[in-house]
């Protein structure tokens, strides 16, 4: 998997851009991929300018103010196996603000069961793989004994898949699960419970290659790999404020509200990067923007098949925010069956709410609801929360609002792997970063950070700079 990140032999000849004293790199895009690239380049002694069109950094993982509250656009989590994102948190000084739970423990409520018998848990023991999940699976109440046994057999078959086999990307995960004895109930109550949240697709719409990567890395690699981490502060505190502080300390010039209008290769080497009222000269450029924006900025000949970028589909995520006048949820989060509600998180403390409780519902694969009016969503989801959380019955709803990310992730459909480019382009000195590039991961914060390191590594090699300071977490996923 290392070649996909552009930090190793990617099957293309490395650039031979001559290093000038004071080499200058321009990073286009201030999401996690761009911030990571900028930090990695600056750490290696390159002069860096970071350009972001929005008024803030953080890309699609950001916060905004709503009255007295600080609200995240959506709930983002990561796993202990997300070594790149954990490195990023450490690099910006944010590790303590987004801790990982001591041991995987996910409450799973099945609303279709009678009250008092609804709760199941997915948790691990301090045992080696795969025994770490054995007791949890054996006692998981939402599957029959036969279904639990079949899940165990499928997990072992999944562990045996070779993630380097390109044929996996041509198959869908749902068909593979069916062929390995997984019932519709098992897919709903276990495989999609994890897969929808990590892939933003149901099993039948997901590439077997990406699904296998998620489950092998998260559940079948190390006992603690799937322990869940999330920010206890607004995402903007991490991805904007702390990131900007780290960039400033590293000497990066950061310009927000600055949209790049064109890129042009100069005749004597290097690049001209055009923004309103200024043209920047650069020895290297990292395009860390969404795939469609990258397609529009790429010069002719930079990729063999630039139209592939337009074929990478997108998938939405809907986030529903409810503020109650009292506490209705007693755990930091839960996930649910038998209801449209997927994952529910308590964001009370992080948002700054002083009274009552603030719940955020993260609804992946939201194609059917992403454009639904707020009133419709309120009529649909408040009764579902009452079914799910008995204490919400009779509680006052102080606020109900919705955030929509229509292109939250790339769609992890079968065949997407052949469409995702690596970090290097055929244009010397021009590199690509973003969760949608060929990191081997689905569209996650982890993928974004990995891509940023990969692009920086490729650029440093071409600029004649040492890559010795770059973190090396690529072998761990191989």
N, C-alpha and C positions, 0 to 999 in steps of 0.2 A: 504493500500500500504506500510505501514511501515515495514512489515515483509520482504519485498523483498530487503531491503537495508542492512540487517544484523545488524541493530542497535537496533532492537527489537527482540521479540521472532520469530525466523525464522523457528520454527518447528523442530529444532535440539537441542540436549543438548549442552550447552555452554562448551567451553574448560575449563579445570581446571589447566592450566599450572601454576606451582608455581612461584611466583614472587621472583626473587633474587634481592638483591641490585644492582642497575646499570643495570637493564634489558636492553637488546639490541634487537632492531628490524632491520631487513633488508628489504628494499623496493626495489623490482625488477621492474624497469621501471620508466622513468622520464617524462612521459606525465602528463597531468593534474591530472589523478587519482593518480599516484604515488607521485607527488609533494604534493598533498593534504594530502594523507596518512602520508607522512613523516612529514609535518608541524603539523598535528593534533597529531601525536604520540609524537613529540618533545615538543609540547606545554604542554603535560601532564607529561613531565619529563622523557620520555623514551629516551635512547641513540639510535640514528638512523643513519643507513648508507643507502644511496640511490645510486643504481647502474643503469646506463643507457648505453646502447650499442652505441648509437649515440654520436657524438661530442657535442651535445647540448640537452637542456631540451625542453619540449613543445610538444612532440609527433607529431601528425599530424596537429598541429596548430603552424607553425613556419615561420621563415623568412630566406632569404639568400641574398647575394650580387650579383648584376648583373651590372657590371661597377660601375657607381657612385650611383646607386639606391639600396635601400633596398626593397626587394620584398617579399610579403607573398606568401606562396605556394598556398593559396586559401583564398577567402573571408569568414570570420567567423562572424556571428552576434549572438546576444542573445536577449532575451526579458526581460522586467521588471519582469515577473513572474519567471525568472531563479534565484531564491534566493540563490542557492548554488554557482553558478558562480559569482554572485555579492558579496557574502561573500568572495570568493577566491580573487577577485580583491581587495577588501578592505584589506584582510590579507597580500597581497604582496605590498600594497601601490599603486595600479594601477587604482583606481576608476575614478580619474579625467582624465585619459588617454583613457578611453573607456566609455564615457557618453551615457546615454539613451536619445532619443529624448523626448521633452516635452510632445508630444501627438502623438499617432500613426498617421502617414500620409505616405501612399505609393502611388506614382504616377504609374498608370497602363496605358501603351500606347498600343493601338490595331492598329498594322500596316495595318491590312486589311481594316480599315476604311479610309475615305478621310482625307487628311491633314486638320487640323483645328478642326476635330471632333474625334480625336484619344484619347484624354486624359480623363481618369477616375481616381478617387482616392478612396482608402480605408482609412478612417480616423474615429476617434472617437470624440464624444462630451463629455462634462463633465456631463454626466447623468448616472444613475445606470444601471447595466446590466439588460436586454439586450438592453435597449433604447440607450445606448452609441453608438451603431452601426446603429441605426434605420435610421437616416437621410442619412448616407453614402450608406446604402443598397438601400434606396428608390430612390436615385439619381444616382446610379451606372449605367453608360450608356452602359456597355458592356453586360448587360442582359436585356431581355424584362421584362415588368411589371409582367407578369405571372411567369417568372422564378425568379424574385426577391421575389415575394410572396411565392413561393415554397421553396426558400432558407430559408426564415424566419421560415417556418413550420419545415423544416428539422433541423434547428439549435435548435429549442425548443425540438424536439425529441432527438437530440444528448445530450442536457443538462440533459435529464431524464435518460440517460444510467448509469448503475452502473459500475464504473471502476473496482470494485473488482470482477465482474462476469467473471470467466475464459472462459466462452463461447464466449465472445467478441473476444478473441484471435484466435478463430478457423474460424472466418468469415473475408471476405475481405471488405474493406471500400467501394469499387466501387459498389458492389452488394447492400450494405446497402443504399447507396445514390440513386441508381436506384429504389430501393423498396420504397424510400421516395420521389419519384417524381422529382428527379434531372435530368435535361436534360444533354446531352453530352456537350452542350455549358456551362451550369452552372458548370459542373465539371472542364472544361478547364479554364474558366474565373474567378473562385473563389476558389473552393475546392482544385484543384491541384495547383493553384497559391501559396497557403499557404503550402499545404501538400508536394509538391515536394521539396520545400526548407527546410522543417523541418524534413521530414521523409526520404528523398532521395528515394522516390518511388511514382509512380502514384497510384491513389486511388484503382485501381483494383488489385494492387500487394501489398497493405499495409494491415496489421492487423487492423481490426476494433478497437481492444483494444487500440493500440498505437495511431491511428488516433483520436479516441474519447478523449484520454488523451490530445493530442496536442490542439484540438479545445476547449475542455471544460476548460482546464487550461489557454490557451492563449487568448481566445476570450469570454468565458462565465463565468469566475470566478470573475474578478475584472475589473472595467473600464479601468485601466491603464496596465493590464497584458500584452498586446501585443505590448506596446511601444518598439521600436527597439533600441538596443544599439550596437555599434561597435567600434573597436579600431581606434583612430585617430593617432596612432603611429604603427610602424611595430609590428606584433605579437611577434616577438622575444624579443622586449623590455619588454613585459609583461611576457610571458611564459618562457623565458630563463633568461634575465638579472635580472629583478625584482624578479622573483621566486628564482633564485640562491642567490640573496642578502638576501631574507627572510629566506631561508634555512640556510645560513651561520649564520645569526643573531640568529636563533633558535638552533644552535649547531649541525646541521646535517652534517655529512660527505658525500659529494656528489662526486661521481666518474663517469665521462663520459668516453666514449670509453671503457667501461668495460662490457662485455657481460657475463651473467651467463651461465655456461655450465651444471651445475647439482645442484639438491637439494637432500639432504639425511637427513632423520630423525635419530637422534642419540639415542642410546639405553637408555641413562639416561634422555631423554627428550631434547627438543630443536632441532636445525637444523644446518647442515653444508651446507654452500652456497659456491659453487666452482666457482671461476672466474680464468682466466689465472693468474698464478703466486701467487695465494693466496686462502686460504680457510677461510671463515668467520664463526664464531659461532654465532648463534642467538637464542633468546628465542621465537621470533615470526618472521614470514616472510609474507610479503604481495606481492603477484604476481600481478603486475599492468601492464600486457603486453597484446598484442592482443590474442584472443581466441586460435588460432592455436599454438602460442608460449607457452601459458599457458598449453595447452594439452601436449606438448612435455616435459615440465618441471615437471608436476604433478607426484608425486610418486603413485605407485599402491595403490588403495583403498581410495584415497583422495576424489573422487566423485563416486557416485553409477553408473553413466553412463557418463564416461569421453568422450565417442564418441559423445555425444550431442554437445560438443564444436566444433567439426568438421562439424556438420550439420548446424551451424549458418552461413548462407551465408554472402557474402560481396557485397557491391555496390560501384561503382566508382563515382568520381566527377572530371570533367574536368574543368580547369581554363584557360581562354584565356586572354592574356595580350596585350593591344594595346597602344602604345604611339604615340599621334598625335603632330603635330607642333603648334597646337592652341587649344583653348578651344572649345569643341563640345557638352558638357553636362553641363547644368546649375543647376542641382540638385545633392545632394550627392549620390543618387541612384535612380533607377527606375526598374520596372519589365515590361515585354512585353508579348503581345498576337499576334498571327498571324505570328510568326517568330520563328525560332529555338532558338533565344536569350531568356534567362530566366531572370536573374538579372544582372544589370550593376552597378558597383560602381566606384566612383571617388577616386582613390588612389594617386592623384598627390602630395598632401602635405605630406601624410604619408610616401611616398617612398623617398622623398627628391628631386623630380624633380623640377627644377627651371624654365623651359620654356616649354610651351605646356601643354598637359593634358594626364594623364595616367589613362586608364579605365581597370577595371578587370571584366570579364564576368564569373560568377559562373554558371556552367552547371551541375546540378544534374541529376541523372538517365541517365548517359552518357555511358551506355553499348555499344551503337552502334558507339560511336565516340572515346572512350578512347584510342584506338590504331591508330587512323587516323594520317597520316603524317601531319606535320606542314603546308606544302604547301597546302594540301587539306583543312585543317581548315581555312587557310587564304583566300582561294578562296571562301569558304562558308560563312565566318562570316564578312569579311569586307563589302561586298555588303549588308548584313543584317543590319549592323550598319548604312550604308548610308540610307537605308530605314527608319530606326528608328530615326536617328539623322540627320536632314537636314544639320546642320552645319559641319558634317563630310564629306559632298560631296565636293571634291576638296581639303580637308585637306591632308597634307603630313603625311604619316605613317613612323615614325622614327624607330619604333621597333615593332615586332610582335613575341610573343613567347608563349609557352604553358607549364603549369605544370599539371601533371597527378597524381592523387591519386587513384590507381586501387582498393584499399581496404579501401576507405575513411571511410565507415561506415559499420555496420552490416546491412544486408538486413532485413527490418521490415516486413517480409512476415507473412501471417497467420500461426499460430502455433509456431512462434519463442519464444513466452513467456515461453513455457514449456521447452525450451532448455537453457534458461538463468539461470545460477546458482546464488545463493546468495553469500554473503561475506564469510560465514563459509564453510569450508570443513570438511570432517570426520577425517582429520589428525590434531591432536591437535597442535595449534600454527601456522597453515597455512591458509591464507586468500586470497581471490580474489578481485581484483578491476579492473575497466575498464568500459567504456560506454556500453559494451556488456553484463555486468552482470545485475542482476535482479533489476534494479532501478525503473522500471515502465515507464521510459522515453525512447524515441528513442535515436539514437547515436548522442548525442550533447555534447557540452562542459559542459552543466548542468548535464547530466547523468554521465560524467566522474568524476566531482567533488563530486557529491552525492555518487558515489561508493567509492571514496577515504575516505570520512568521515565515510561511513558505515563500511568499512574494518578496519579503525583505531578504531572505536567504539567497534567492536567485539574483536579486539586484546587487547584493554585496559581492557575490562571486564575480559578477560581470564588472563591478567597479574596482576589483582588486583588493577589496577589504576583507579582513578576517571575519569568518562566521562563527568564530569560537565562542562569542558571547551569546549566541542564539540558544534558546532552550531546545532540547531534542526530545520531543515526546512522540515522534512518529513511529519509532520502532515498537512502542508499547501497543499500538493498535494493529500491528502486522500479524 
